[in-house]
Amino acid sequence: MESDCRIPVACCRPRILILHALFWGLVSLRVFGAVLLSDEKTSAVKVEGPPCWQLEEFVVTTECLQCNAFQSRSWAACELTGYVERVNCTRSNKDEHKSCRSAVMEEHLFWKFEAAMLALMALFAVVVVIRQRWLDRLASEKVRRQIESI
Protein backbone atom coordinates (compact mmCIF):
# COMPACT_ATOMS: atom_id res chain seq x y z
CA MET A 1 0.00 0.00 0.00
CA GLU A 2 1.36 3.41 -0.94
CA SER A 3 1.52 6.43 1.32
CA ASP A 4 -0.38 9.65 0.60
CA CYS A 5 2.73 11.71 1.40
CA ARG A 6 4.17 13.37 -1.70
CA ILE A 7 7.46 14.32 -0.04
CA PRO A 8 10.01 11.50 -0.11
CA VAL A 9 11.27 10.41 3.30
CA ALA A 10 14.86 11.03 2.19
CA CYS A 11 14.12 14.78 1.88
CA CYS A 12 13.02 15.04 5.52
CA ARG A 13 16.29 13.84 7.04
CA PRO A 14 18.05 16.52 9.13
CA ARG A 15 21.25 16.34 7.06
CA ILE A 16 19.35 17.03 3.81
CA LEU A 17 17.37 19.85 5.44
CA ILE A 18 20.61 21.45 6.69
CA LEU A 19 22.18 21.16 3.24
CA HIS A 20 19.11 22.79 1.66
CA ALA A 21 19.17 25.62 4.20
CA LEU A 22 22.90 26.14 3.59
CA PHE A 23 22.47 26.12 -0.19
CA TRP A 24 19.58 28.60 -0.20
CA GLY A 25 21.36 30.75 2.37
CA LEU A 26 24.42 31.00 0.11
CA VAL A 27 22.24 31.78 -2.92
CA SER A 28 20.44 34.52 -0.98
CA LEU A 29 23.72 35.95 0.25
CA ARG A 30 25.09 36.01 -3.29
CA VAL A 31 22.00 37.76 -4.69
CA PHE A 32 21.63 40.33 -1.92
CA GLY A 33 25.37 40.94 -1.83
CA ALA A 34 25.36 41.69 -5.55
CA VAL A 35 22.47 44.11 -5.08
CA LEU A 36 24.26 45.90 -2.26
CA LEU A 37 27.49 46.15 -4.25
CA SER A 38 25.67 47.55 -7.29
CA ASP A 39 23.99 50.18 -5.07
CA GLU A 40 27.41 51.25 -3.76
CA LYS A 41 28.81 51.55 -7.29
CA THR A 42 25.92 53.62 -8.60
CA SER A 43 26.01 56.03 -5.66
CA ALA A 44 29.68 56.85 -6.37
CA VAL A 45 28.98 57.88 -9.98
CA LYS A 46 28.81 61.61 -10.64
CA VAL A 47 25.27 62.64 -11.54
CA GLU A 48 24.94 64.67 -14.71
CA GLY A 49 21.89 66.36 -16.12
CA PRO A 50 19.86 64.77 -18.89
CA PRO A 51 21.31 64.93 -22.40
CA CYS A 52 20.22 67.81 -24.58
CA TRP A 53 18.29 65.57 -26.99
CA GLN A 54 15.84 64.72 -24.19
CA LEU A 55 15.14 68.38 -23.43
CA GLU A 56 15.06 70.00 -26.87
CA GLU A 57 14.60 69.25 -30.52
CA PHE A 58 17.50 67.66 -32.38
CA VAL A 59 18.64 66.77 -35.88
CA VAL A 60 20.28 63.41 -36.61
CA THR A 61 23.64 64.14 -38.25
CA THR A 62 24.93 60.55 -38.50
CA GLU A 63 22.62 57.59 -38.98
CA CYS A 64 22.47 54.64 -36.62
CA LEU A 65 25.81 52.73 -36.76
CA GLN A 66 27.25 49.86 -34.76
CA CYS A 67 29.77 50.86 -32.09
CA ASN A 68 33.32 49.57 -32.38
CA ALA A 69 35.21 48.05 -29.42
CA PHE A 70 36.65 51.37 -28.23
CA GLN A 71 33.31 53.18 -28.44
CA SER A 72 31.56 50.37 -26.56
CA ARG A 73 33.95 50.82 -23.64
CA SER A 74 34.13 54.60 -23.60
CA TRP A 75 30.70 55.93 -24.65
CA ALA A 76 27.74 55.44 -22.33
CA ALA A 77 25.34 55.64 -25.30
CA CYS A 78 26.84 52.44 -26.76
CA GLU A 79 26.13 50.36 -23.65
CA LEU A 80 22.36 50.01 -24.15
CA THR A 81 22.05 48.68 -27.70
CA GLY A 82 25.54 48.63 -29.19
CA TYR A 83 24.40 51.14 -31.83
CA VAL A 84 24.76 54.91 -31.73
CA GLU A 85 23.80 57.94 -33.79
CA ARG A 86 25.16 61.48 -33.62
CA VAL A 87 22.59 64.19 -33.00
CA ASN A 88 22.84 67.97 -33.04
CA CYS A 89 20.59 69.77 -30.57
CA THR A 90 19.06 72.80 -32.27
CA ARG A 91 18.76 75.26 -29.38
CA SER A 92 22.09 74.61 -27.60
CA ASN A 93 23.92 73.60 -30.83
CA LYS A 94 25.64 70.68 -29.05
CA ASP A 95 26.74 67.47 -30.75
CA GLU A 96 25.95 64.39 -28.66
CA HIS A 97 25.68 60.65 -29.15
CA LYS A 98 22.34 58.94 -28.73
CA SER A 99 21.68 55.22 -28.44
CA CYS A 100 19.49 53.85 -31.24
CA ARG A 101 17.96 50.57 -32.38
CA SER A 102 19.18 49.26 -35.70
CA ALA A 103 16.78 47.52 -38.10
CA VAL A 104 19.41 44.83 -38.67
CA MET A 105 19.73 44.27 -34.93
CA GLU A 106 15.94 44.11 -34.52
CA GLU A 107 15.66 41.54 -37.31
CA HIS A 108 18.46 39.48 -35.80
CA LEU A 109 16.77 39.53 -32.38
CA PHE A 110 13.44 38.58 -33.95
CA TRP A 111 14.91 35.50 -35.66
CA LYS A 112 16.76 34.51 -32.49
CA PHE A 113 13.46 34.68 -30.62
CA GLU A 114 11.69 32.66 -33.32
CA ALA A 115 14.40 29.98 -33.22
CA ALA A 116 14.22 29.78 -29.42
CA MET A 117 10.42 29.41 -29.53
CA LEU A 118 10.67 26.71 -32.20
CA ALA A 119 13.22 24.80 -30.14
CA LEU A 120 11.07 25.07 -27.01
CA MET A 121 8.01 23.91 -28.96
CA ALA A 122 9.86 20.85 -30.24
CA LEU A 123 11.25 20.08 -26.78
CA PHE A 124 7.87 20.26 -25.08
CA ALA A 125 6.21 18.27 -27.87
CA VAL A 126 8.71 15.47 -27.23
CA VAL A 127 8.10 15.74 -23.46
CA VAL A 128 4.32 15.49 -24.00
CA VAL A 129 4.67 12.42 -26.22
CA ILE A 130 6.99 10.68 -23.75
CA ARG A 131 4.72 11.49 -20.81
CA GLN A 132 1.62 10.29 -22.69
CA ARG A 133 3.31 6.98 -23.51
CA TRP A 134 4.34 6.58 -19.89
CA LEU A 135 0.79 7.31 -18.67
CA ASP A 136 -0.64 4.88 -21.25
CA ARG A 137 1.76 2.19 -20.04
CA LEU A 138 0.73 2.79 -16.42
CA ALA A 139 -2.95 2.60 -17.34
CA SER A 140 -2.50 -0.65 -19.30
CA GLU A 141 -0.54 -2.19 -16.39
CA LYS A 142 -3.32 -1.19 -14.01
CA VAL A 143 -5.95 -2.78 -16.27
CA ARG A 144 -3.78 -5.91 -16.62
CA ARG A 145 -3.47 -6.21 -12.83
CA GLN A 146 -7.21 -5.74 -12.42
CA ILE A 147 -7.90 -8.46 -15.00
CA GLU A 148 -5.39 -10.84 -13.36
CA SER A 149 -6.97 -10.34 -9.96
CA ILE A 150 -10.36 -11.57 -11.22
N, C-alpha and C positions, 0 to 999 in steps of 0.2 A: 504494500500500500504506500502511495506517495504522500509526502507532506504538502500542506498548502503554503508553506513558506517559500517565497520566491528568492530569498537571499540565501546563497550557499553557506553552509556552516563554516567553511574555510575562511570566509570573509569576516566572520565575527570573532575570530581569535584575537587576543590582545596584541600579539606581535604584528599582525596585519593592520589592525586599527592604528597602532603607533606609526607604522610605516606610512599609511595613508595620511595621517595628521602631519608627519614630517614633510612628506612630499608636497602637500597643498600649502603648508606653511612656507616652504622655500619658494614655491611658485608665487604666492602672495607677496612675499618679501621682494622678489625680483621685480614684479610688476609695480608695486608701490614705490620701490626704490628708484625705478626708472622714471616714474612720474615726478618724484621729488627732485631728482637730478635735472630733469628737463625744466622744471619750474625755476631752479637756481640759475640755469644757463640763460633762460629768456629774461630774467630780471636784470641780468648784468648787461644786456644789450642796450645801446644808446637808442632812445626813442626819437624818431624823426617824424616830421609831419607827413601827411599823405602826399603822394606824388601829384604833380601839377595836372596830369591827365585825368585825375579823379575829380578835380575841382573846377576845371575849365575846359573849353572846347580845344580839340587838338586836330592836327593833320598828320596822317601817316606818311612819313618820308621814305621809309624802307619797309618793304613787305615782310611778311612773316617768314623767318629763316631759322633753320636749326642752329642751335648754339654749338660752338666747338668746345674742346676740352677746357681751354683756358677760360672762356666765357662762362661755362657751367660752374666753375669754381669761384669766379670773381664777381659775377653779376647776380644779384638777388632775383632779378626778373627771370633768369634762366632756370631757377630751381623748380618752379611750379610745373611747367610743361616741357621744358627743354627747347622751346622755340621762343623767339623774341622778335619784336618789331620796333623800329625807331620812330618816335612820334615827336612832333614839334607843337608845343602848347602855344596857342595863338596870342593870349593876353600877355603872358610873361616871357614869351619867345625863348623858352628853354627846350633843349633837346634832351629827351629821356628815353629809356628803354622800357617797353611794356611787354609783359608776357602775353602770348597769343596761342591759339589752338590751330594747328595746321590741318588742312583737309587730308593730307597724306597720313598724318598721325591718327586722325579720327577714323579713317578707313582701316588702318592697320589694327587699331583697338577694336573696331567692330568685328573684323574677321577673327581676331583672337577670341573674342567673346563667343562668337558663333561656333568656333572649333571646340571651346571648352564646354558649351552647352550640348553639342553633338556627342562629345566623349562621355559626359555625364549621363545623357540619355541612353547611350549604348551600355554603359556600366550598370545602370539601374534596370534596364531591360533584362540583362543577363541575371542580375540578382533576383528579379521577379520570377523568371523562368526556373531558376534553381530552387527557390523557395517553394514554388508551386509543385514542382516534382517531389520535393521532400514532404510537403503536406499530403500529396496524393499517396505517397508510399506509406506514411503513417496511417492514413485513413484505411488503405487496403489491408495493412497489418491488423488494424483494429477489427475490421470486418472478418478477416481470416480467423482471428482468435475467438470472436463471437461464434462463428460457425463451428469451430473445433470444440467449443465448450458445450454445444448442443448434443 
